[in-house]
């Protein structure tokens, strides 16, 4: 029941897979930020993400306030008053 000491780590670890991952990420970064199609993909992705966020927030707002009566716009109300005066 004594304390077990873990075996020592090897002095040289194989980290070549990190180099390959770094190279691939570098290639993707160069494509996205240094080419016209890559920048177009970034812009399109950001537009889609913001559109998705806007739709989700709009649906959540409608669900939250679904019991509230719908009020007329002030512009519509004033226009209706002008029409009734004529």
C-alpha positions as CSV (number, residue, x, y, z in Angstrom):
1,X,0.0,0.0,0.0
2,X,2.9,2.3,-0.6
3,X,2.9,5.2,-3.0
4,X,3.5,4.1,-6.6
5,X,5.8,6.3,-8.6
6,X,4.8,6.6,-12.3
7,X,7.4,5.5,-14.8
8,X,9.6,8.3,-16.1
9,X,8.7,9.9,-19.4
10,X,10.9,9.0,-22.4
11,X,13.5,11.6,-23.1
12,X,12.5,12.0,-26.7
13,X,8.9,11.9,-27.6
14,X,7.6,11.5,-31.1
15,X,5.9,14.9,-31.9
16,X,6.1,14.6,-35.7
17,X,2.2,14.5,-35.8
18,X,2.2,18.0,-34.3
19,X,4.3,19.2,-37.2
20,X,1.9,17.7,-39.8
21,X,-1.1,19.3,-38.0
22,X,0.7,22.6,-37.9
23,X,1.5,22.4,-41.6
24,X,-2.2,21.6,-42.5
25,X,-3.5,24.5,-40.4
26,X,-1.0,26.8,-42.1
27,X,-2.2,25.7,-45.5
28,X,-5.8,26.3,-44.5
29,X,-5.0,29.7,-43.1
30,X,-3.1,30.7,-46.2
31,X,-6.1,29.6,-48.3
32,X,-8.7,31.4,-46.2
33,X,-6.8,34.7,-45.7
34,X,-4.6,35.0,-48.8
35,X,-6.8,34.0,-51.7
36,X,-10.0,35.5,-53.1
37,X,-12.1,32.3,-52.9
38,X,-10.9,31.9,-49.3
39,X,-12.0,35.4,-48.3
40,X,-15.3,34.8,-50.1
41,X,-15.8,31.7,-48.0
42,X,-15.1,33.6,-44.8
43,X,-17.5,36.4,-45.7
44,X,-20.2,33.9,-46.7
45,X,-19.7,31.9,-43.5
46,X,-20.0,35.1,-41.3
47,X,-23.2,36.2,-43.2
48,X,-24.8,32.8,-42.7
49,X,-23.8,32.7,-39.0
50,X,-25.2,36.2,-38.4
51,X,-28.4,35.3,-40.3
52,X,-28.8,32.2,-38.2
53,X,-28.3,34.1,-35.0
54,X,-30.8,36.8,-36.1
55,X,-33.5,34.2,-36.9
56,X,-33.0,32.4,-33.6
57,X,-33.2,35.6,-31.6
58,X,-36.3,36.7,-33.5
59,X,-38.1,33.4,-32.8
60,X,-37.1,33.6,-29.1
61,X,-38.5,37.1,-28.9
62,X,-41.8,36.2,-30.6
63,X,-42.2,33.2,-28.3
64,X,-41.4,35.4,-25.2
65,X,-43.9,38.1,-26.1
66,X,-46.6,36.0,-27.8
67,X,-49.2,36.9,-25.1
68,X,-48.8,40.6,-25.6
69,X,-51.3,42.5,-27.8
70,X,-50.0,43.8,-31.1
71,X,-49.8,47.6,-31.1
72,X,-50.1,49.7,-34.2
73,X,-47.1,51.7,-35.3
74,X,-47.3,55.4,-34.5
75,X,-46.9,56.2,-38.2
76,X,-49.9,54.0,-39.1
77,X,-52.0,55.4,-36.3
78,X,-51.3,59.0,-37.3
79,X,-52.0,58.2,-40.9
80,X,-55.3,56.6,-39.9
81,X,-56.3,59.8,-38.0
82,X,-55.4,62.0,-41.0
83,X,-57.5,59.8,-43.3
84,X,-60.5,60.0,-40.9
85,X,-60.3,63.8,-40.8
86,X,-60.5,64.2,-44.6
